């Protein structure tokens, strides 16, 4: 299910704590869909210990090929490789299919007739196969190509597709069923396998008709690592149902590719556990970049159909502990919104889904129930859950069959409005029963976005490649041009908003909105922005007169100046960090001076190699303004980090090329050898006061030479308890989150940062000692640009209280340790790419000035 982070953290940290929306007891009264946050632990307060997978980290940098071949007929009868049996697979206890039995089942199902085709579409972070099943009537290769031509026409020439009356009759409507994205919400997988078998063998003419007019795509388990391990996250510790704007994980990129290639008109995402079954559409606020008039009509209609099918199974509260289904849009005021496009059904509409749902099946079998309930009871619950999920799938395919022409027509209309550049439409009140003023959200599309490398060419290239991977069209200007009074150089990238997927382009590139005034509480994050947080220069412009060519990838960005002498590499982008860490790993004699690495003339070949490899731009050392000679700066060595951090931070630090050893209170108490550590990073799972005397003495000895970086409440508490910097951390409201305006002032960490940062449970620092430098502060205006940040009930903790306050500070404590305190969230879910260099600069500075690196 879609647990709010605070509640999730509480759940994971204290297994007996059950949020009220989760039914721990099958005869408990139905739970409301609304969630409140309260002042629980901040997000991600769970220490990470994800194993390092160099291969997966490398895969994070590369894109996947298309998942669907358009040159082969159906069925395809691919023999899937069968993984070794794993008796520890968590599915087995529930009587459900373990991951290692899925491939044999699919191999058998493909032999049952001529309707089922299965394929491997990628691998999980943990290296497990991801399976896509296509169910449809047989098609020749020519028929497959014809279907693809129609799909392509719907997307790329929607006005003509809308005029072609024969098109909808010829086209098989694509439906996408996504199962088990949360690993410990199992039964969607088993329901999918059951329904595939029914479809494969059915003699019902209604099924033959369905399969002649539709293609059904099943992602059998979106999260095999989590399924096997019995946890929500994938093997890297990521919640895949929060990753769609970032696509940091291979499972998410596989799902994205299905949606791009198949272009489903409808989709359902199968979760658990909410009793009675929760079926979207959602409460407000609604995402402003959808064609919501089309979306809500279809989504509500299928919601009602699924409700009827689920209730029609005949399970009762008295007999089975199963309550009637609930639809948040109809049954709740707020708390289950579709604002951020980080969830599957909130991402799919940008690729043409005009009906998309999260479905939460009813009976809890995970968490403490998994470990404490008798096996018979767990299996009773899982059997009911499988029935419910199967009913939801059947209702949805019946819906797609019955509404075939309209769903295709509405998908064409979504792309047509985008291609025509029509303004965002305000949805008429009452378009479906209960659609009121509180449901109306719209946006203003600029004529285009211009993406430049004015801050970092590497950052611009990353953003362009990300947009293209999301099937957003990007062009490159042939000549310099002017827009809105500004001149842009030749080679600038242009995102023309007259394009079929303009909603997706806009939801990533726009600043977003501060929705604090409109809703009391949000389900998850309320702010994100690739435009403001990814380090590229991004401008929305109101006119577009430019000669530009479509691009399939960003142009190469690496360069080394010809002028002889030492070189400088400004750490302004994550790619600069990778390049620098690569040089350090090679043993290159690099020095660190005020946010830049200085590379001696003798290492020019190595510099040229990493410039090519990572696309980074070196300058001549004398022009950096920070280091006039080759001898300036402090010698730098590879930074070795001990990290008590959340899973996303661990992933990000490793992705940046740092050597990271996860630590925690327990690890330190067991006796930790600090001799291989340069910097301690604390944001989660480490309490100074909970250390035993020996562990504290060892840590104190480390602090005489090492560096410390902290983030969030855990980090601030560590700073205070360990007596590091003189600073009082003030906590903003716990659920506040979003994009904030900042002012960078400091030399070591802040300088060169974007004008925006990201916060979740923001903090600021007051009562600063003379040893403390303000690196970055919250702007005097706002500071929230987009997201949700209200004051606490007593008036404290609001964004006004944060205005002008220190957000990031640095200093040397009296023992000599170099310390940086973050009140912001620079690595949140691997999203704000433009903030990663701040963290790296903090690490290089802390490691270089404290001497540990020099001594080696
Ligand atoms: Zn879920």
Boltz pocket constraint, residues with backbone or C-beta under 6 A from the ligand:
constraints:
  - pocket:
      binder: B
      contacts: [[A, 1], [A, 2], [A, 182], [A, 185], [A, 270], [A, 271], [A, 272]]
      max_distance: 6.0
